[in-house]
Amino acid sequence: MNIAKVLDAKGLACPMPIVKTKKAINELESGQVLEIHSTDKGAKNDLTAWAKSGGHELLKHEEENNILKFWIKKA
């Protein structure tokens, strides 16, 4: 997977991971992938719903050492 940008949203509480994700994805070209790292447990539902509502594709997500990682492909 070719990652265009990595967003560190660790330690941020809702809604900041979404706010920062929206800003970061706006800087990407269509089809590019944004990797997001978050420690907010609500980010899983929030980012999944946000990606869907914006027409973006949540490629995958995983949890590693209490850090949630997401890969979203810009629409």
C-alpha distances in whole Angstrom, upper triangle without the diagonal:
4,6,10,12,13,16,18,20,22,26,26,28,27,27,26,22,22,24,22,19,21,21,18,16,20,19,15,15,15,12,10,8,10,10,14,16,19,22,24,24,25,22,20,23,23,19,19,22,21,18,20,23,21,20,16,14,13,10,11,13,15,18,18,21,22,19,17,14,12,9,11,10,14,16
4,6,9,11,14,17,20,22,25,25,28,27,27,25,22,22,23,20,18,19,20,16,15,17,16,13,13,13,10,8,7,9,10,14,16,20,23,25,26,26,22,22,24,24,20,20,23,22,18,21,23,21,20,16,14,14,12,13,15,17,20,20,23,24,20,19,15,13,10,11,10,13,15
4,6,7,11,14,16,18,22,22,24,24,23,21,18,18,20,17,14,16,16,13,12,15,13,11,12,13,11,7,5,6,7,10,13,16,20,22,23,23,20,19,22,21,17,18,21,19,17,19,22,19,19,15,14,13,12,13,14,16,18,18,21,21,18,16,13,11,8,10,9,11,15
4,7,10,14,16,19,22,22,24,24,23,21,18,18,18,15,13,15,14,10,10,12,10,7,9,11,10,6,5,6,8,11,14,17,21,23,24,24,20,21,23,21,18,19,22,19,17,20,21,19,18,15,15,15,14,15,16,18,20,21,23,24,20,18,15,13,10,10,10,10,14
4,7,10,13,15,19,18,21,21,20,17,15,15,16,12,11,13,12,8,9,11,9,8,11,13,12,9,7,5,6,9,11,14,18,20,22,22,18,19,21,20,16,18,21,18,16,20,21,18,19,15,15,15,15,15,16,17,19,19,21,21,17,16,13,12,10,10,11,11,15
4,7,10,12,15,15,18,19,18,15,13,14,15,11,10,13,12,9,10,13,12,11,14,16,15,11,9,6,5,6,8,11,15,16,19,19,16,17,19,18,15,17,20,18,16,20,21,19,20,16,16,15,14,14,14,15,16,16,18,17,14,13,10,10,9,11,12,13,17
4,6,9,12,12,14,15,15,12,9,11,11,8,7,11,10,7,10,12,12,12,16,17,17,13,11,7,6,5,6,9,12,14,16,17,13,15,18,16,13,16,18,16,15,19,20,18,19,16,16,15,15,15,14,15,15,16,17,16,13,12,10,10,10,11,13,14,18
4,6,9,9,12,14,14,11,9,12,12,9,9,13,13,10,13,16,15,16,19,21,20,17,14,11,9,6,5,7,10,12,15,16,13,15,18,16,14,17,19,17,17,21,22,21,22,19,19,17,18,17,15,15,14,14,15,14,10,11,10,11,12,14,17,18,21
4,6,6,9,10,11,8,6,9,10,7,8,12,12,11,13,16,16,17,21,22,22,19,16,12,10,7,6,5,7,9,12,12,10,13,15,13,12,15,17,15,16,20,20,19,22,19,19,17,18,17,14,15,14,15,15,13,10,10,10,11,13,14,17,18,21
4,6,9,11,12,10,8,12,13,11,12,16,16,15,17,20,20,21,24,25,25,22,19,15,12,9,6,4,5,7,11,12,11,13,16,15,14,17,19,18,19,22,23,23,24,22,22,19,20,18,15,14,13,13,12,10,8,9,10,12,15,17,20,21,24
4,7,10,12,10,9,13,14,13,14,17,18,17,20,22,22,24,27,28,28,25,22,18,16,12,10,7,6,7,11,12,11,15,17,16,16,19,21,19,21,24,25,24,27,24,24,21,23,21,18,17,15,15,14,11,10,11,13,15,18,20,23,24,27
4,7,8,6,6,10,10,10,12,14,15,15,18,20,20,22,25,26,26,24,21,17,16,12,10,7,7,7,10,11,10,13,15,13,14,17,18,17,19,22,22,22,24,22,23,20,22,21,18,18,16,17,16,14,12,12,14,15,18,19,22,22,25
4,6,6,7,10,11,11,13,15,16,17,19,21,22,24,27,27,28,26,23,19,18,14,12,9,8,6,9,9,9,12,13,11,13,16,17,16,18,21,21,21,24,22,23,20,23,21,18,19,17,18,18,14,13,13,15,16,19,19,23,23,26
3,5,6,7,9,11,12,13,15,16,17,19,21,23,26,26,26,24,22,19,18,14,13,10,10,7,9,7,7,11,11,9,11,14,14,13,15,18,17,18,21,20,21,19,21,20,18,19,18,20,20,16,15,14,16,16,18,18,21,21,23
4,6,6,6,9,10,11,13,14,16,17,19,21,24,24,25,23,21,18,17,14,14,12,12,10,12,9,9,12,12,9,10,14,13,11,14,17,16,16,19,18,20,18,21,21,18,20,19,22,22,19,17,15,16,16,18,17,20,20,22
4,5,5,6,8,10,11,12,14,15,17,19,22,23,24,22,20,16,16,12,12,10,11,10,13,11,10,13,14,11,11,15,15,13,15,18,17,17,20,19,20,18,21,20,18,20,19,21,21,18,16,15,15,15,17,17,20,19,21
4,6,5,6,9,10,10,12,14,16,17,20,21,21,19,16,13,12,9,9,7,9,8,11,10,7,10,12,9,8,12,13,11,13,16,16,15,18,16,17,15,17,17,15,16,16,17,18,15,13,11,12,11,13,13,16,16,19
4,5,5,6,9,10,10,12,14,16,18,19,19,18,16,13,13,10,11,10,12,11,13,10,8,11,11,7,7,10,10,8,10,13,12,12,15,13,15,13,17,16,15,17,18,20,21,18,16,13,13,12,13,12,15,14,16
4,6,5,6,9,10,11,13,15,18,19,20,18,17,14,15,12,14,12,15,13,16,14,11,14,14,11,10,14,13,10,12,15,14,13,16,15,17,16,19,20,18,20,21,23,24,21,18,16,16,15,16,14,17,15,17
4,5,5,6,9,10,11,13,17,18,19,16,15,11,12,9,11,11,14,13,16,15,12,15,16,13,11,15,15,12,13,17,16,15,17,15,17,16,18,19,17,19,19,21,22,20,16,15,14,13,14,13,15,14,17
4,5,5,6,9,10,11,14,15,15,13,12,8,9,7,10,10,14,13,15,14,11,13,14,11,8,12,13,10,10,13,14,12,14,12,13,12,15,15,14,17,18,19,21,19,16,14,12,10,11,9,12,11,14
4,6,5,6,9,10,13,14,15,14,13,10,12,11,14,14,17,16,18,16,13,15,15,12,10,13,13,9,9,13,12,10,12,11,13,13,16,17,17,20,21,23,25,23,19,17,16,13,13,11,12,10,12
4,6,5,7,9,13,14,16,14,14,11,13,12,15,15,19,18,20,19,16,18,19,15,13,16,16,13,13,16,16,13,15,14,16,16,19,20,20,22,23,25,26,24,21,19,17,16,15,13,14,12,14
4,5,5,7,11,12,14,11,10,8,10,10,13,14,18,18,20,19,16,17,19,16,13,16,17,13,13,16,16,14,16,13,15,15,17,18,17,20,21,22,24,22,19,17,15,13,12,11,12,10,13
4,5,5,8,9,10,9,8,7,10,10,14,15,19,19,21,19,16,17,18,15,12,14,15,12,10,14,14,11,12,10,12,12,14,16,17,19,21,23,25,24,20,18,15,13,11,9,9,7,10
4,5,8,9,12,11,12,10,14,14,17,19,22,22,24,22,19,20,21,18,15,17,17,13,13,15,15,11,13,11,14,16,17,20,20,23,25,27,29,27,24,21,19,16,15,12,12,9,10
4,7,10,12,10,11,10,13,14,17,19,23,23,25,24,20,22,23,20,17,20,20,17,15,18,18,15,16,14,16,17,19,21,21,24,25,27,29,27,24,22,19,17,15,13,12,10,12
4,7,8,6,8,8,12,13,17,19,23,23,25,24,21,21,23,20,17,18,20,16,14,17,18,14,14,12,14,15,16,18,19,22,24,26,28,27,23,21,18,16,13,11,10,7,10
4,6,6,9,10,14,16,20,23,26,27,28,27,23,24,24,22,19,20,21,18,15,18,18,14,14,12,14,16,16,19,21,24,27,28,31,30,26,24,21,18,15,12,10,7,9
4,6,9,11,15,17,21,23,27,27,28,26,23,22,23,21,18,18,19,16,13,15,16,12,11,9,11,14,14,18,20,23,26,28,31,30,26,24,21,17,14,11,8,5,5
4,7,10,13,16,20,22,26,26,27,26,22,21,22,21,17,17,19,17,13,15,16,13,12,9,9,12,11,15,18,21,24,26,29,28,25,22,19,15,12,9,6,5,6
4,7,10,13,17,20,23,24,25,24,21,20,22,20,17,17,19,17,14,16,18,15,13,10,10,12,11,14,16,19,22,23,26,26,22,20,16,14,10,8,6,6,8
4,7,10,13,16,20,21,22,21,17,17,19,18,14,15,17,15,12,15,17,14,14,10,9,9,9,11,13,15,18,19,22,22,19,16,13,10,6,6,4,6,10
4,6,10,13,17,17,19,18,15,15,17,16,12,13,16,14,11,15,16,14,14,11,10,10,10,11,12,14,16,18,20,20,16,14,10,8,6,5,6,8,11
4,7,10,14,15,16,17,13,13,16,15,12,13,16,15,13,16,18,16,17,13,12,10,10,10,9,11,13,14,16,16,12,10,7,6,5,7,9,11,15
4,6,10,11,13,14,10,11,14,12,10,12,15,13,12,16,18,16,17,14,13,11,12,11,9,11,12,13,15,14,10,8,6,5,6,8,11,13,16
4,7,9,11,13,10,11,14,13,11,14,17,16,15,19,20,19,21,17,17,14,14,12,10,10,9,10,11,10,6,6,5,7,9,12,15,17,20
4,6,8,9,7,9,12,11,10,13,16,15,15,18,20,20,21,18,18,15,16,14,11,11,9,11,11,9,6,5,7,8,12,13,17,19,22
4,6,9,8,10,13,13,13,15,17,17,18,21,22,22,24,22,21,18,19,16,13,12,9,10,10,7,5,6,9,11,15,17,21,22,25
4,5,5,8,10,10,11,13,15,15,17,19,20,21,23,21,20,17,19,17,13,13,11,13,13,9,8,8,11,12,16,17,21,22,24
4,5,6,8,9,11,12,14,15,16,18,20,21,23,21,20,17,18,16,12,12,10,12,13,9,9,8,11,12,16,17,21,23,25
4,5,6,6,9,10,11,12,14,16,17,18,20,19,18,16,18,16,13,14,13,16,16,13,12,10,13,13,16,16,20,21,23
4,6,5,6,8,10,10,11,14,15,16,18,16,15,13,15,13,11,12,11,14,15,12,11,8,10,9,12,13,17,18,20
4,6,6,6,9,10,11,12,14,16,17,15,14,11,13,11,8,9,10,13,15,12,11,8,9,8,11,12,16,17,19
4,6,5,6,8,10,11,12,14,16,15,14,11,14,13,11,13,13,17,19,16,15,11,13,11,14,14,17,18,19
4,6,5,6,9,10,11,12,14,13,14,12,15,14,12,15,15,18,20,17,15,12,13,11,14,13,16,16,18
4,5,5,6,8,10,10,12,10,10,8,12,11,10,13,14,17,19,17,14,11,11,8,10,9,12,13,14
4,6,5,6,9,10,11,9,9,7,10,10,9,12,14,18,20,18,16,12,12,9,10,9,12,13,14
4,6,5,6,9,10,10,10,9,13,13,13,16,18,21,24,21,19,15,15,13,14,12,14,14,14
4,5,5,6,9,8,10,10,13,14,14,17,19,22,24,21,19,16,15,12,13,10,12,12,12
4,6,5,6,5,6,6,10,12,12,16,18,21,24,22,19,16,14,11,10,7,9,9,9
4,5,5,6,7,8,11,13,14,18,20,24,26,24,22,18,17,13,13,10,11,11,10
4,6,8,10,11,15,16,17,21,23,26,29,26,24,20,19,16,16,13,13,12,11
4,5,9,11,14,16,17,21,23,26,29,27,24,20,19,16,15,11,11,9,8
4,7,10,12,15,17,21,24,27,29,28,25,21,19,16,14,10,9,8,6
4,7,9,12,14,18,21,23,26,25,22,18,16,12,10,7,6,5,5
4,6,9,11,15,18,21,24,23,20,17,14,11,8,6,5,7,7
4,6,8,11,15,18,21,19,17,13,11,7,6,4,6,9,10
4,7,11,14,17,20,20,17,14,11,8,5,6,7,10,12
4,7,11,13,17,16,14,11,8,6,6,8,10,13,15
4,7,10,13,13,10,7,5,4,6,9,12,15,18
4,7,10,10,8,6,5,7,9,12,16,19,21
4,7,6,6,4,6,9,12,15,19,21,24
4,5,5,7,8,11,14,17,21,24,27
4,5,8,10,14,17,20,24,27,30
4,6,10,13,17,19,23,25,28
4,6,10,13,16,20,22,25
4,7,10,13,17,19,22
4,7,10,14,16,19
4,6,10,13,15
4,7,10,13
4,6,9
4,6
4
